[in-house]
Amino acid sequence: MFFSCNQERKVDSANQTLRELVTKVDRNTLAEKLILCLGEDTMQSDTALNYGLLGCFHQQLSHLPEEDRQQKMKLVRQAIANLSHNERKKSFTQCVTEQAIQYLN
């Protein structure tokens, strides 16, 4: 969530990769950064959930050339806008689980 939030809102000048945030930043520090980035939005808000999904897809599409990745991310944003809160929540949970497995390997 923080990764995508910070890409959009630019509240933290440290330009860490998603992998670095997950594997090297203390979870309490990361939570504090997320709260700061979200501002008035809560961690359970649609905005936070959308940031989480965008971060997951950013990671999944990171192997693509920049132009292709940007095109795919536009499609991802459109798809997210058409999903219900529950569908986005399920997708986010699944994505986080898959990423956790990748980071453990």
C-alpha positions as a printed NumPy array, in Angstrom:
array([[  0.   ,   0.   ,   0.   ],
       [  2.725,   2.445,   0.975],
       [  4.661,   1.918,  -2.25 ],
       [  1.799,   3.007,  -4.511],
       [  0.606,   5.692,  -2.109],
       [  4.073,   7.221,  -2.04 ],
       [  4.398,   7.032,  -5.814],
       [  1.254,   9.111,  -6.134],
       [  1.477,  11.41 ,  -3.117],
       [  5.275,  11.603,  -2.747],
       [  5.386,  12.026,   1.038],
       [  8.679,  10.16 ,   1.548],
       [ 11.781,  11.126,  -0.407],
       [ 13.408,   7.7  ,   0.066],
       [ 12.877,   5.999,  -3.279],
       [ 12.872,   2.36 ,  -2.219],
       [ 11.759,  -0.497,  -4.391],
       [  8.766,  -2.555,  -3.402],
       [ 11.064,  -5.483,  -2.624],
       [ 13.191,  -3.311,  -0.318],
       [ 10.107,  -2.053,   1.51 ],
       [  8.876,  -5.595,   2.098],
       [ 12.18 ,  -7.245,   2.961],
       [ 14.272,  -4.505,   4.611],
       [ 11.996,  -1.937,   6.26 ],
       [ 10.724,  -2.693,   9.751],
       [  6.97 ,  -3.296,   9.642],
       [  6.277,  -0.647,  12.309],
       [  8.244,   1.925,  10.323],
       [  6.41 ,   0.895,   7.186],
       [  3.048,   1.207,   8.962],
       [  3.982,   4.699,  10.164],
       [  4.98 ,   5.704,   6.652],
       [  1.695,   4.356,   5.3  ],
       [ -0.361,   6.253,   7.879],
       [  1.496,   9.447,   7.007],
       [  0.995,   8.871,   3.298],
       [ -2.69 ,   8.042,   3.582],
       [ -3.382,  11.191,   5.568],
       [ -7.118,  11.328,   6.237],
       [ -7.743,   7.968,   4.549],
       [ -7.674,   4.94 ,   6.853],
       [ -5.861,   1.687,   6.185],
       [ -9.257,   0.038,   5.643],
       [-10.376,   2.654,   3.121],
       [-11.023,   2.064,  -0.554],
       [ -8.095,   4.363,  -1.302],
       [ -5.688,   2.236,   0.74 ],
       [ -7.028,  -0.966,  -0.792],
       [ -6.59 ,   0.463,  -4.276],
       [ -2.997,   1.436,  -3.462],
       [ -2.378,  -2.113,  -2.272],
       [ -3.693,  -3.58 ,  -5.51 ],
       [ -1.683,  -1.142,  -7.604],
       [  1.457,  -2.09 ,  -5.677],
       [  0.804,  -5.782,  -6.271],
       [  0.313,  -5.304,  -9.983],
       [  3.352,  -3.029, -10.17 ],
       [  5.429,  -5.899,  -8.857],
       [  3.805,  -8.453, -11.169],
       [  4.399,  -6.265, -14.218],
       [  7.888,  -5.07 , -13.253],
       [  9.548,  -7.354, -15.807],
       [  7.887,  -5.496, -18.71 ],
       [  9.408,  -2.556, -20.576],
       [  8.3  ,   0.772, -19.082],
       [  5.873,   1.658, -21.883],
       [  4.171,  -1.744, -21.76 ],
       [  3.988,  -1.62 , -17.979],
       [  2.348,   1.812, -18.061],
       [ -0.242,   0.596, -20.575],
       [ -1.027,  -2.458, -18.446],
       [ -1.27 ,  -0.333, -15.299],
       [ -3.902,   1.842, -17.022],
       [ -5.917,  -1.319, -17.632],
       [ -5.386,  -2.375, -14.017],
       [ -6.71 ,   0.988, -12.783],
       [ -9.797,   0.579, -14.973],
       [-10.374,  -2.952, -13.706],
       [ -9.982,  -1.858, -10.079],
       [-12.57 ,   0.864, -10.613],
       [-15.074,  -1.765, -11.782],
       [-14.609,  -4.199,  -8.897],
       [-16.625,  -4.175,  -5.707],
       [-14.893,  -3.574,  -2.389],
       [-15.131,  -7.282,  -1.52 ],
       [-13.694,  -8.347,  -4.877],
       [-10.793,  -5.916,  -4.483],
       [-10.203,  -7.131,  -0.934],
       [-10.049, -10.772,  -2.09 ],
       [ -7.716,  -9.869,  -4.95 ],
       [ -5.442,  -7.945,  -2.606],
       [ -5.301, -10.797,  -0.09 ],
       [ -4.449, -13.271,  -2.842],
       [ -1.787, -10.991,  -4.287],
       [ -0.134, -10.383,  -0.906],
       [ -0.075, -14.116,  -0.248],
       [  1.547, -14.834,  -3.619],
       [  4.121, -12.095,  -3.096],
       [  4.97 , -13.384,   0.373],
       [  5.654, -16.794,  -1.112],
       [  7.928, -15.239,  -3.756],
       [  9.89 , -13.292,  -1.146],
       [ 10.413, -16.449,   0.898],
       [ 12.026, -18.268,  -2.033]])
